[in-house]
Amino acid sequence: MVTRASCLECVEEHLGAAYVLLAETRDGYAHRLRAVGHLREAEDESQEWPELHAAIRAARKAYQTDGTMPDWETLARTSKAVRTSTR
């Protein structure tokens, strides 16, 4: 069930922010919670596209659970597929 309007540009912005913050987290900066927040926002913004939504949700949960870094290439490909299909 979609609970808010989806915006692919917003999804990409939040994923990009999470990427930067997680890279800085690996360098010792305390950005983990902010990165998780951006992943959650990307998840929320992607409700209209079930495959993208599920991929982002799985990435967020894996990171929160055991620190597994998101597979950014897979997320980028999935986002690109949505962009291509909505043209």
PDB file of N, CA, C and O in Angstrom:
ATOM      1  N   MET A   1       0.837  -1.184   0.000  1.00  0.00           N
ATOM      2  CA  MET A   1       0.000   0.000   0.000  1.00  0.00           C
ATOM      3  C   MET A   1       0.881   1.246   0.000  1.00  0.00           C
ATOM      4  O   MET A   1       1.761   1.387   0.849  1.00  0.00           O
ATOM      5  N   VAL A   2       0.649   2.129  -0.930  1.00  0.00           N
ATOM      6  CA  VAL A   2       1.412   3.368  -1.028  1.00  0.00           C
ATOM      7  C   VAL A   2       0.832   4.381  -0.046  1.00  0.00           C
ATOM      8  O   VAL A   2      -0.356   4.697  -0.110  1.00  0.00           O
ATOM      9  N   THR A   3       1.662   4.891   0.862  1.00  0.00           N
ATOM     10  CA  THR A   3       1.190   5.823   1.880  1.00  0.00           C
ATOM     11  C   THR A   3       1.596   7.263   1.601  1.00  0.00           C
ATOM     12  O   THR A   3       1.145   8.178   2.291  1.00  0.00           O
ATOM     13  N   ARG A   4       2.446   7.476   0.595  1.00  0.00           N
ATOM     14  CA  ARG A   4       2.812   8.832   0.191  1.00  0.00           C
ATOM     15  C   ARG A   4       3.225   8.810  -1.265  1.00  0.00           C
ATOM     16  O   ARG A   4       3.585   7.764  -1.804  1.00  0.00           O
ATOM     17  N   ALA A   5       3.173   9.964  -1.894  1.00  0.00           N
ATOM     18  CA  ALA A   5       3.564  10.049  -3.305  1.00  0.00           C
ATOM     19  C   ALA A   5       5.033   9.678  -3.459  1.00  0.00           C
ATOM     20  O   ALA A   5       5.871  10.062  -2.643  1.00  0.00           O
ATOM     21  N   SER A   6       5.335   8.927  -4.517  1.00  0.00           N
ATOM     22  CA  SER A   6       6.715   8.523  -4.780  1.00  0.00           C
ATOM     23  C   SER A   6       7.377   9.529  -5.708  1.00  0.00           C
ATOM     24  O   SER A   6       6.731  10.132  -6.565  1.00  0.00           O
ATOM     25  N   CYS A   7       8.667   9.694  -5.518  1.00  0.00           N
ATOM     26  CA  CYS A   7       9.439  10.654  -6.311  1.00  0.00           C
ATOM     27  C   CYS A   7      10.817  10.050  -6.566  1.00  0.00           C
ATOM     28  O   CYS A   7      11.628   9.936  -5.647  1.00  0.00           O
ATOM     29  N   LEU A   8      11.081   9.664  -7.814  1.00  0.00           N
ATOM     30  CA  LEU A   8      12.343   9.012  -8.122  1.00  0.00           C
ATOM     31  C   LEU A   8      13.533   9.941  -7.887  1.00  0.00           C
ATOM     32  O   LEU A   8      14.587   9.489  -7.441  1.00  0.00           O
ATOM     33  N   GLU A   9      13.380  11.215  -8.177  1.00  0.00           N
ATOM     34  CA  GLU A   9      14.467  12.160  -7.937  1.00  0.00           C
ATOM     35  C   GLU A   9      14.784  12.240  -6.448  1.00  0.00           C
ATOM     36  O   GLU A   9      15.950  12.327  -6.060  1.00  0.00           O
ATOM     37  N   CYS A  10      13.750  12.210  -5.620  1.00  0.00           N
ATOM     38  CA  CYS A  10      13.954  12.228  -4.168  1.00  0.00           C
ATOM     39  C   CYS A  10      14.642  10.948  -3.699  1.00  0.00           C
ATOM     40  O   CYS A  10      15.529  10.989  -2.845  1.00  0.00           O
ATOM     41  N   VAL A  11      14.231   9.816  -4.260  1.00  0.00           N
ATOM     42  CA  VAL A  11      14.870   8.536  -3.935  1.00  0.00           C
ATOM     43  C   VAL A  11      16.365   8.630  -4.218  1.00  0.00           C
ATOM     44  O   VAL A  11      17.188   8.275  -3.375  1.00  0.00           O
ATOM     45  N   GLU A  12      16.709   9.111  -5.413  1.00  0.00           N
ATOM     46  CA  GLU A  12      18.115   9.202  -5.805  1.00  0.00           C
ATOM     47  C   GLU A  12      18.887  10.169  -4.913  1.00  0.00           C
ATOM     48  O   GLU A  12      20.042   9.909  -4.576  1.00  0.00           O
ATOM     49  N   GLU A  13      18.266  11.278  -4.528  1.00  0.00           N
ATOM     50  CA  GLU A  13      18.933  12.225  -3.622  1.00  0.00           C
ATOM     51  C   GLU A  13      19.228  11.573  -2.272  1.00  0.00           C
ATOM     52  O   GLU A  13      20.325  11.726  -1.734  1.00  0.00           O
ATOM     53  N   HIS A  14      18.255  10.851  -1.727  1.00  0.00           N
ATOM     54  CA  HIS A  14      18.458  10.205  -0.423  1.00  0.00           C
ATOM     55  C   HIS A  14      19.485   9.084  -0.512  1.00  0.00           C
ATOM     56  O   HIS A  14      20.297   8.921   0.399  1.00  0.00           O
ATOM     57  N   LEU A  15      19.464   8.315  -1.588  1.00  0.00           N
ATOM     58  CA  LEU A  15      20.479   7.269  -1.750  1.00  0.00           C
ATOM     59  C   LEU A  15      21.863   7.890  -1.874  1.00  0.00           C
ATOM     60  O   LEU A  15      22.824   7.385  -1.293  1.00  0.00           O
ATOM     61  N   GLY A  16      21.971   8.972  -2.618  1.00  0.00           N
ATOM     62  CA  GLY A  16      23.259   9.653  -2.759  1.00  0.00           C
ATOM     63  C   GLY A  16      23.774  10.178  -1.427  1.00  0.00           C
ATOM     64  O   GLY A  16      24.958  10.048  -1.116  1.00  0.00           O
ATOM     65  N   ALA A  17      22.882  10.770  -0.645  1.00  0.00           N
ATOM     66  CA  ALA A  17      23.273  11.277   0.675  1.00  0.00           C
ATOM     67  C   ALA A  17      23.714  10.126   1.579  1.00  0.00           C
ATOM     68  O   ALA A  17      24.706  10.242   2.299  1.00  0.00           O
ATOM     69  N   ALA A  18      22.975   9.012   1.540  1.00  0.00           N
ATOM     70  CA  ALA A  18      23.354   7.856   2.360  1.00  0.00           C
ATOM     71  C   ALA A  18      24.717   7.328   1.946  1.00  0.00           C
ATOM     72  O   ALA A  18      25.527   6.958   2.796  1.00  0.00           O
ATOM     73  N   TYR A  19      24.976   7.290   0.644  1.00  0.00           N
ATOM     74  CA  TYR A  19      26.269   6.817   0.139  1.00  0.00           C
ATOM     75  C   TYR A  19      27.412   7.657   0.706  1.00  0.00           C
ATOM     76  O   TYR A  19      28.399   7.117   1.207  1.00  0.00           O
ATOM     77  N   VAL A  20      27.273   8.959   0.625  1.00  0.00           N
ATOM     78  CA  VAL A  20      28.325   9.860   1.121  1.00  0.00           C
ATOM     79  C   VAL A  20      28.509   9.678   2.627  1.00  0.00           C
ATOM     80  O   VAL A  20      29.637   9.575   3.110  1.00  0.00           O
ATOM     81  N   LEU A  21      27.413   9.638   3.357  1.00  0.00           N
ATOM     82  CA  LEU A  21      27.503   9.502   4.806  1.00  0.00           C
ATOM     83  C   LEU A  21      28.100   8.162   5.230  1.00  0.00           C
ATOM     84  O   LEU A  21      28.870   8.105   6.189  1.00  0.00           O
ATOM     85  N   LEU A  22      27.754   7.086   4.527  1.00  0.00           N
ATOM     86  CA  LEU A  22      28.334   5.787   4.882  1.00  0.00           C
ATOM     87  C   LEU A  22      29.812   5.725   4.541  1.00  0.00           C
ATOM     88  O   LEU A  22      30.586   5.091   5.257  1.00  0.00           O
ATOM     89  N   ALA A  23      30.210   6.372   3.465  1.00  0.00           N
ATOM     90  CA  ALA A  23      31.642   6.439   3.143  1.00  0.00           C
ATOM     91  C   ALA A  23      32.381   7.187   4.244  1.00  0.00           C
ATOM     92  O   ALA A  23      33.470   6.780   4.647  1.00  0.00           O
ATOM     93  N   GLU A  24      31.806   8.264   4.726  1.00  0.00           N
ATOM     94  CA  GLU A  24      32.437   9.026   5.807  1.00  0.00           C
ATOM     95  C   GLU A  24      32.407   8.251   7.124  1.00  0.00           C
ATOM     96  O   GLU A  24      33.317   8.376   7.944  1.00  0.00           O
ATOM     97  N   THR A  25      31.357   7.451   7.322  1.00  0.00           N
ATOM     98  CA  THR A  25      31.278   6.624   8.532  1.00  0.00           C
ATOM     99  C   THR A  25      32.439   5.632   8.572  1.00  0.00           C
ATOM    100  O   THR A  25      33.029   5.398   9.626  1.00  0.00           O
ATOM    101  N   ARG A  26      32.761   5.049   7.410  1.00  0.00           N
ATOM    102  CA  ARG A  26      33.904   4.128   7.354  1.00  0.00           C
ATOM    103  C   ARG A  26      35.211   4.832   7.683  1.00  0.00           C
ATOM    104  O   ARG A  26      36.165   4.203   8.140  1.00  0.00           O
ATOM    105  N   ASP A  27      35.250   6.141   7.450  1.00  0.00           N
ATOM    106  CA  ASP A  27      36.451   6.926   7.765  1.00  0.00           C
ATOM    107  C   ASP A  27      36.456   7.428   9.198  1.00  0.00           C
ATOM    108  O   ASP A  27      37.355   8.172   9.593  1.00  0.00           O
ATOM    109  N   GLY A  28      35.461   7.029   9.979  1.00  0.00           N
ATOM    110  CA  GLY A  28      35.456   7.359  11.390  1.00  0.00           C
ATOM    111  C   GLY A  28      34.489   8.453  11.813  1.00  0.00           C
ATOM    112  O   GLY A  28      34.387   8.747  13.004  1.00  0.00           O
ATOM    113  N   TYR A  29      33.789   9.055  10.890  1.00  0.00           N
ATOM    114  CA  TYR A  29      32.826  10.089  11.250  1.00  0.00           C
ATOM    115  C   TYR A  29      31.541   9.444  11.763  1.00  0.00           C
ATOM    116  O   TYR A  29      31.172   8.350  11.335  1.00  0.00           O
ATOM    117  N   ALA A  30      30.877  10.119  12.664  1.00  0.00           N
ATOM    118  CA  ALA A  30      29.671   9.569  13.307  1.00  0.00           C
ATOM    119  C   ALA A  30      28.415   9.938  12.530  1.00  0.00           C
ATOM    120  O   ALA A  30      27.606  10.745  12.988  1.00  0.00           O
ATOM    121  N   HIS A  31      28.257   9.339  11.348  1.00  0.00           N
ATOM    122  CA  HIS A  31      27.109   9.649  10.499  1.00  0.00           C
ATOM    123  C   HIS A  31      26.163   8.469  10.309  1.00  0.00           C
ATOM    124  O   HIS A  31      25.255   8.532   9.480  1.00  0.00           O
ATOM    125  N   ARG A  32      26.364   7.408  11.059  1.00  0.00           N
ATOM    126  CA  ARG A  32      25.572   6.198  10.852  1.00  0.00           C
ATOM    127  C   ARG A  32      24.070   6.450  10.906  1.00  0.00           C
ATOM    128  O   ARG A  32      23.344   6.044   9.999  1.00  0.00           O
ATOM    129  N   LEU A  33      23.598   7.112  11.951  1.00  0.00           N
ATOM    130  CA  LEU A  33      22.159   7.335  12.093  1.00  0.00           C
ATOM    131  C   LEU A  33      21.601   8.203  10.974  1.00  0.00           C
ATOM    132  O   LEU A  33      20.486   7.968  10.508  1.00  0.00           O
ATOM    133  N   ARG A  34      22.356   9.196  10.541  1.00  0.00           N
ATOM    134  CA  ARG A  34      21.900  10.039   9.439  1.00  0.00           C
ATOM    135  C   ARG A  34      21.799   9.216   8.152  1.00  0.00           C
ATOM    136  O   ARG A  34      20.856   9.375   7.377  1.00  0.00           O
ATOM    137  N   ALA A  35      22.769   8.345   7.937  1.00  0.00           N
ATOM    138  CA  ALA A  35      22.750   7.496   6.741  1.00  0.00           C
ATOM    139  C   ALA A  35      21.547   6.564   6.771  1.00  0.00           C
ATOM    140  O   ALA A  35      20.871   6.395   5.757  1.00  0.00           O
ATOM    141  N   VAL A  36      21.276   5.966   7.909  1.00  0.00           N
ATOM    142  CA  VAL A  36      20.113   5.089   8.044  1.00  0.00           C
ATOM    143  C   VAL A  36      18.839   5.889   7.777  1.00  0.00           C
ATOM    144  O   VAL A  36      17.917   5.394   7.128  1.00  0.00           O
ATOM    145  N   GLY A  37      18.790   7.107   8.270  1.00  0.00           N
ATOM    146  CA  GLY A  37      17.634   7.964   8.024  1.00  0.00           C
ATOM    147  C   GLY A  37      17.424   8.240   6.548  1.00  0.00           C
ATOM    148  O   GLY A  37      16.291   8.219   6.067  1.00  0.00           O
ATOM    149  N   HIS A  38      18.504   8.500   5.824  1.00  0.00           N
ATOM    150  CA  HIS A  38      18.386   8.734   4.384  1.00  0.00           C
ATOM    151  C   HIS A  38      17.948   7.462   3.652  1.00  0.00           C
ATOM    152  O   HIS A  38      17.148   7.537   2.719  1.00  0.00           O
ATOM    153  N   LEU A  39      18.453   6.315   4.056  1.00  0.00           N
ATOM    154  CA  LEU A  39      17.998   5.062   3.448  1.00  0.00           C
ATOM    155  C   LEU A  39      16.504   4.863   3.709  1.00  0.00           C
ATOM    156  O   LEU A  39      15.770   4.419   2.827  1.00  0.00           O
ATOM    157  N   ARG A  40      16.062   5.190   4.911  1.00  0.00           N
ATOM    158  CA  ARG A  40      14.636   5.052   5.253  1.00  0.00           C
ATOM    159  C   ARG A  40      13.788   6.009   4.425  1.00  0.00           C
ATOM    160  O   ARG A  40      12.707   5.642   3.965  1.00  0.00           O
ATOM    161  N   GLU A  41      14.269   7.228   4.233  1.00  0.00           N
ATOM    162  CA  GLU A  41      13.535   8.189   3.410  1.00  0.00           C
ATOM    163  C   GLU A  41      13.473   7.717   1.956  1.00  0.00           C
ATOM    164  O   GLU A  41      12.436   7.848   1.305  1.00  0.00           O
ATOM    165  N   ALA A  42      14.571   7.175   1.451  1.00  0.00           N
ATOM    166  CA  ALA A  42      14.578   6.639   0.081  1.00  0.00           C
ATOM    167  C   ALA A  42      13.576   5.496  -0.026  1.00  0.00           C
ATOM    168  O   ALA A  42      12.850   5.380  -1.013  1.00  0.00           O
ATOM    169  N   GLU A  43      13.547   4.664   0.992  1.00  0.00           N
ATOM    170  CA  GLU A  43      12.586   3.552   1.030  1.00  0.00           C
ATOM    171  C   GLU A  43      11.159   4.088   0.986  1.00  0.00           C
ATOM    172  O   GLU A  43      10.333   3.603   0.213  1.00  0.00           O
ATOM    173  N   ASP A  44      10.875   5.072   1.800  1.00  0.00           N
ATOM    174  CA  ASP A  44       9.540   5.649   1.872  1.00  0.00           C
ATOM    175  C   ASP A  44       9.137   6.318   0.554  1.00  0.00           C
ATOM    176  O   ASP A  44       7.986   6.215   0.129  1.00  0.00           O
ATOM    177  N   GLU A  45      10.075   6.994  -0.081  1.00  0.00           N
ATOM    178  CA  GLU A  45       9.810   7.704  -1.339  1.00  0.00           C
ATOM    179  C   GLU A  45       9.633   6.757  -2.532  1.00  0.00           C
ATOM    180  O   GLU A  45       9.175   7.184  -3.592  1.00  0.00           O
ATOM    181  N   SER A  46       9.989   5.491  -2.373  1.00  0.00           N
ATOM    182  CA  SER A  46       9.973   4.548  -3.503  1.00  0.00           C
ATOM    183  C   SER A  46       8.789   3.586  -3.480  1.00  0.00           C
ATOM    184  O   SER A  46       8.799   2.589  -4.203  1.00  0.00           O
ATOM    185  N   GLN A  47       7.789   3.855  -2.681  1.00  0.00           N
ATOM    186  CA  GLN A  47       6.679   2.918  -2.504  1.00  0.00           C
ATOM    187  C   GLN A  47       5.959   2.558  -3.801  1.00  0.00           C
ATOM    188  O   GLN A  47       5.419   1.458  -3.922  1.00  0.00           O
ATOM    189  N   GLU A  48       5.948   3.458  -4.756  1.00  0.00           N
ATOM    190  CA  GLU A  48       5.231   3.220  -6.018  1.00  0.00           C
ATOM    191  C   GLU A  48       5.882   2.126  -6.867  1.00  0.00           C
ATOM    192  O   GLU A  48       5.232   1.537  -7.730  1.00  0.00           O
ATOM    193  N   TRP A  49       7.168   1.856  -6.621  1.00  0.00           N
ATOM    194  CA  TRP A  49       7.919   0.893  -7.420  1.00  0.00           C
ATOM    195  C   TRP A  49       8.367  -0.254  -6.512  1.00  0.00           C
ATOM    196  O   TRP A  49       9.414  -0.153  -5.872  1.00  0.00           O
ATOM    197  N   PRO A  50       7.600  -1.335  -6.445  1.00  0.00           N
ATOM    198  CA  PRO A  50       7.841  -2.418  -5.486  1.00  0.00           C
ATOM    199  C   PRO A  50       9.253  -3.006  -5.521  1.00  0.00           C
ATOM    200  O   PRO A  50       9.823  -3.282  -4.465  1.00  0.00           O
ATOM    201  N   GLU A  51       9.826  -3.201  -6.705  1.00  0.00           N
ATOM    202  CA  GLU A  51      11.161  -3.799  -6.770  1.00  0.00           C
ATOM    203  C   GLU A  51      12.220  -2.873  -6.168  1.00  0.00           C
ATOM    204  O   GLU A  51      13.089  -3.315  -5.417  1.00  0.00           O
ATOM    205  N   LEU A  52      12.137  -1.595  -6.504  1.00  0.00           N
ATOM    206  CA  LEU A  52      13.081  -0.622  -5.947  1.00  0.00           C
ATOM    207  C   LEU A  52      12.868  -0.483  -4.445  1.00  0.00           C
ATOM    208  O   LEU A  52      13.829  -0.456  -3.676  1.00  0.00           O
ATOM    209  N   HIS A  53      11.623  -0.397  -4.035  1.00  0.00           N
ATOM    210  CA  HIS A  53      11.284  -0.280  -2.618  1.00  0.00           C
ATOM    211  C   HIS A  53      11.858  -1.456  -1.822  1.00  0.00           C
ATOM    212  O   HIS A  53      12.470  -1.265  -0.772  1.00  0.00           O
ATOM    213  N   ALA A  54      11.654  -2.668  -2.332  1.00  0.00           N
ATOM    214  CA  ALA A  54      12.149  -3.867  -1.642  1.00  0.00           C
ATOM    215  C   ALA A  54      13.672  -3.890  -1.580  1.00  0.00           C
ATOM    216  O   ALA A  54      14.243  -4.292  -0.566  1.00  0.00           O
ATOM    217  N   ALA A  55      14.333  -3.465  -2.651  1.00  0.00           N
ATOM    218  CA  ALA A  55      15.805  -3.454  -2.676  1.00  0.00           C
ATOM    219  C   ALA A  55      16.364  -2.463  -1.655  1.00  0.00           C
ATOM    220  O   ALA A  55      17.330  -2.763  -0.952  1.00  0.00           O
ATOM    221  N   ILE A  56      15.754  -1.292  -1.581  1.00  0.00           N
ATOM    222  CA  ILE A  56      16.220  -0.280  -0.615  1.00  0.00           C
ATOM    223  C   ILE A  56      15.948  -0.747   0.806  1.00  0.00           C
ATOM    224  O   ILE A  56      16.795  -0.601   1.688  1.00  0.00           O
ATOM    225  N   ARG A  57      14.767  -1.307   1.024  1.00  0.00           N
ATOM    226  CA  ARG A  57      14.420  -1.803   2.363  1.00  0.00           C
ATOM    227  C   ARG A  57      15.390  -2.898   2.809  1.00  0.00           C
ATOM    228  O   ARG A  57      15.866  -2.890   3.944  1.00  0.00           O
ATOM    229  N   ALA A  58      15.675  -3.831   1.918  1.00  0.00           N
ATOM    230  CA  ALA A  58      16.613  -4.913   2.252  1.00  0.00           C
ATOM    231  C   ALA A  58      18.001  -4.353   2.559  1.00  0.00           C
ATOM    232  O   ALA A  58      18.669  -4.809   3.487  1.00  0.00           O
ATOM    233  N   ALA A  59      18.431  -3.365   1.777  1.00  0.00           N
ATOM    234  CA  ALA A  59      19.746  -2.751   2.007  1.00  0.00           C
ATOM    235  C   ALA A  59      19.787  -2.055   3.356  1.00  0.00           C
ATOM    236  O   ALA A  59      20.761  -2.193   4.096  1.00  0.00           O
ATOM    237  N   ARG A  60      18.744  -1.313   3.682  1.00  0.00           N
ATOM    238  CA  ARG A  60      18.694  -0.613   4.970  1.00  0.00           C
ATOM    239  C   ARG A  60      18.706  -1.594   6.131  1.00  0.00           C
ATOM    240  O   ARG A  60      19.462  -1.429   7.089  1.00  0.00           O
ATOM    241  N   LYS A  61      17.861  -2.621   6.038  1.00  0.00           N
ATOM    242  CA  LYS A  61      17.774  -3.586   7.129  1.00  0.00           C
ATOM    243  C   LYS A  61      19.093  -4.339   7.321  1.00  0.00           C
ATOM    244  O   LYS A  61      19.510  -4.579   8.454  1.00  0.00           O
ATOM    245  N   ALA A  62      19.745  -4.711   6.226  1.00  0.00           N
ATOM    246  CA  ALA A  62      21.028  -5.414   6.331  1.00  0.00           C
ATOM    247  C   ALA A  62      22.073  -4.517   6.983  1.00  0.00           C
ATOM    248  O   ALA A  62      22.851  -4.971   7.822  1.00  0.00           O
ATOM    249  N   TYR A  63      22.090  -3.253   6.599  1.00  0.00           N
ATOM    250  CA  TYR A  63      23.062  -2.336   7.204  1.00  0.00           C
ATOM    251  C   TYR A  63      22.775  -2.160   8.690  1.00  0.00           C
ATOM    252  O   TYR A  63      23.690  -2.204   9.512  1.00  0.00           O
ATOM    253  N   GLN A  64      21.517  -1.962   9.030  1.00  0.00           N
ATOM    254  CA  GLN A  64      21.175  -1.773  10.437  1.00  0.00           C
ATOM    255  C   GLN A  64      21.433  -3.021  11.265  1.00  0.00           C
ATOM    256  O   GLN A  64      21.846  -2.924  12.420  1.00  0.00           O
ATOM    257  N   THR A  65      21.194  -4.184  10.690  1.00  0.00           N
ATOM    258  CA  THR A  65      21.326  -5.435  11.429  1.00  0.00           C
ATOM    259  C   THR A  65      22.774  -5.843  11.650  1.00  0.00           C
ATOM    260  O   THR A  65      23.178  -6.151  12.772  1.00  0.00           O
ATOM    261  N   ASP A  66      23.559  -5.844  10.563  1.00  0.00           N
ATOM    262  CA  ASP A  66      24.920  -6.372  10.711  1.00  0.00           C
ATOM    263  C   ASP A  66      26.003  -5.535  10.034  1.00  0.00           C
ATOM    264  O   ASP A  66      27.147  -5.974   9.913  1.00  0.00           O
ATOM    265  N   GLY A  67      25.644  -4.330   9.593  1.00  0.00           N
ATOM    266  CA  GLY A  67      26.648  -3.439   9.019  1.00  0.00           C
ATOM    267  C   GLY A  67      26.999  -3.718   7.571  1.00  0.00           C
ATOM    268  O   GLY A  67      27.963  -3.157   7.049  1.00  0.00           O
ATOM    269  N   THR A  68      26.226  -4.583   6.907  1.00  0.00           N
ATOM    270  CA  THR A  68      26.483  -4.867   5.497  1.00  0.00           C
ATOM    271  C   THR A  68      26.219  -3.614   4.681  1.00  0.00           C
ATOM    272  O   THR A  68      25.124  -3.052   4.718  1.00  0.00           O
ATOM    273  N   MET A  69      27.232  -3.184   3.947  1.00  0.00           N
ATOM    274  CA  MET A  69      27.079  -1.989   3.120  1.00  0.00           C
ATOM    275  C   MET A  69      26.110  -2.265   1.975  1.00  0.00           C
ATOM    276  O   MET A  69      26.121  -3.357   1.406  1.00  0.00           O
ATOM    277  N   PRO A  70      25.275  -1.290   1.633  1.00  0.00           N
ATOM    278  CA  PRO A  70      24.363  -1.474   0.500  1.00  0.00           C
ATOM    279  C   PRO A  70      25.124  -1.760  -0.789  1.00  0.00           C
ATOM    280  O   PRO A  70      26.244  -1.286  -0.984  1.00  0.00           O
ATOM    281  N   ASP A  71      24.508  -2.529  -1.651  1.00  0.00           N
ATOM    282  CA  ASP A  71      25.067  -2.791  -2.973  1.00  0.00           C
ATOM    283  C   ASP A  71      24.615  -1.637  -3.864  1.00  0.00           C
ATOM    284  O   ASP A  71      23.550  -1.687  -4.480  1.00  0.00           O
ATOM    285  N   TRP A  72      25.438  -0.611  -3.919  1.00  0.00           N
ATOM    286  CA  TRP A  72      25.074   0.624  -4.614  1.00  0.00           C
ATOM    287  C   TRP A  72      24.839   0.394  -6.105  1.00  0.00           C
ATOM    288  O   TRP A  72      23.987   1.050  -6.703  1.00  0.00           O
ATOM    289  N   GLU A  73      25.576  -0.520  -6.705  1.00  0.00           N
ATOM    290  CA  GLU A  73      25.405  -0.796  -8.137  1.00  0.00           C
ATOM    291  C   GLU A  73      24.024  -1.387  -8.416  1.00  0.00           C
ATOM    292  O   GLU A  73      23.365  -1.009  -9.384  1.00  0.00           O
ATOM    293  N   THR A  74      23.595  -2.306  -7.570  1.00  0.00           N
ATOM    294  CA  THR A  74      22.270  -2.900  -7.734  1.00  0.00           C
ATOM    295  C   THR A  74      21.188  -1.845  -7.538  1.00  0.00           C
ATOM    296  O   THR A  74      20.225  -1.791  -8.304  1.00  0.00           O
ATOM    297  N   LEU A  75      21.341  -1.010  -6.521  1.00  0.00           N
ATOM    298  CA  LEU A  75      20.358   0.043  -6.297  1.00  0.00           C
ATOM    299  C   LEU A  75      20.317   1.015  -7.474  1.00  0.00           C
ATOM    300  O   LEU A  75      19.240   1.462  -7.869  1.00  0.00           O
ATOM    301  N   ALA A  76      21.479   1.345  -8.036  1.00  0.00           N
ATOM    302  CA  ALA A  76      21.537   2.257  -9.192  1.00  0.00           C
ATOM    303  C   ALA A  76      20.861   1.622 -10.408  1.00  0.00           C
ATOM    304  O   ALA A  76      20.115   2.294 -11.120  1.00  0.00           O
ATOM    305  N   ARG A  77      21.114   0.344 -10.649  1.00  0.00           N
ATOM    306  CA  ARG A  77      20.486  -0.348 -11.784  1.00  0.00           C
ATOM    307  C   ARG A  77      18.971  -0.415 -11.618  1.00  0.00           C
ATOM    308  O   ARG A  77      18.228  -0.217 -12.580  1.00  0.00           O
ATOM    309  N   THR A  78      18.525  -0.687 -10.428  1.00  0.00           N
ATOM    310  CA  THR A  78      17.092  -0.796 -10.163  1.00  0.00           C
ATOM    311  C   THR A  78      16.423   0.563 -10.327  1.00  0.00           C
ATOM    312  O   THR A  78      15.325   0.656 -10.876  1.00  0.00           O
ATOM    313  N   SER A  79      17.070   1.598  -9.862  1.00  0.00           N
ATOM    314  CA  SER A  79      16.561   2.952 -10.036  1.00  0.00           C
ATOM    315  C   SER A  79      16.513   3.337 -11.518  1.00  0.00           C
ATOM    316  O   SER A  79      15.548   3.944 -11.980  1.00  0.00           O
ATOM    317  N   LYS A  80      17.546   2.982 -12.237  1.00  0.00           N
ATOM    318  CA  LYS A  80      17.595   3.281 -13.678  1.00  0.00           C
ATOM    319  C   LYS A  80      16.467   2.549 -14.415  1.00  0.00           C
ATOM    320  O   LYS A  80      15.858   3.103 -15.330  1.00  0.00           O
ATOM    321  N   ALA A  81      16.197   1.324 -14.019  1.00  0.00           N
ATOM    322  CA  ALA A  81      15.111   0.572 -14.651  1.00  0.00           C
ATOM    323  C   ALA A  81      13.767   1.259 -14.429  1.00  0.00           C
ATOM    324  O   ALA A  81      12.926   1.297 -15.327  1.00  0.00           O
ATOM    325  N   VAL A  82      13.569   1.800 -13.231  1.00  0.00           N
ATOM    326  CA  VAL A  82      12.332   2.538 -12.955  1.00  0.00           C
ATOM    327  C   VAL A  82      12.271   3.779 -13.839  1.00  0.00           C
ATOM    328  O   VAL A  82      11.236   4.069 -14.440  1.00  0.00           O
ATOM    329  N   ARG A  83      13.377   4.507 -13.916  1.00  0.00           N
ATOM    330  CA  ARG A  83      13.407   5.727 -14.723  1.00  0.00           C
ATOM    331  C   ARG A  83      13.090   5.412 -16.188  1.00  0.00           C
ATOM    332  O   ARG A  83      12.334   6.136 -16.835  1.00  0.00           O
ATOM    333  N   THR A  84      13.664   4.343 -16.693  1.00  0.00           N
ATOM    334  CA  THR A  84      13.443   3.948 -18.075  1.00  0.00           C
ATOM    335  C   THR A  84      11.989   3.538 -18.318  1.00  0.00           C
ATOM    336  O   THR A  84      11.416   3.852 -19.361  1.00  0.00           O
ATOM    337  N   SER A  85      11.401   2.839 -17.353  1.00  0.00           N
ATOM    338  CA  SER A  85      10.029   2.349 -17.528  1.00  0.00           C
ATOM    339  C   SER A  85       8.979   3.445 -17.375  1.00  0.00           C
ATOM    340  O   SER A  85       7.845   3.268 -17.821  1.00  0.00           O
ATOM    341  N   THR A  86       9.325   4.560 -16.762  1.00  0.00           N
ATOM    342  CA  THR A  86       8.349   5.629 -16.549  1.00  0.00           C
ATOM    343  C   THR A  86       8.399   6.711 -17.618  1.00  0.00           C
ATOM    344  O   THR A  86       7.674   7.703 -17.538  1.00  0.00           O
ATOM    345  N   ARG A  87       9.243   6.524 -18.602  1.00  0.00           N
ATOM    346  CA  ARG A  87       9.326   7.535 -19.683  1.00  0.00           C
ATOM    347  C   ARG A  87       8.250   7.354 -20.683  1.00  0.00           C
ATOM    348  O   ARG A  87       8.172   8.112 -21.650  1.00  0.00           O
TER     349      ARG A  87
END
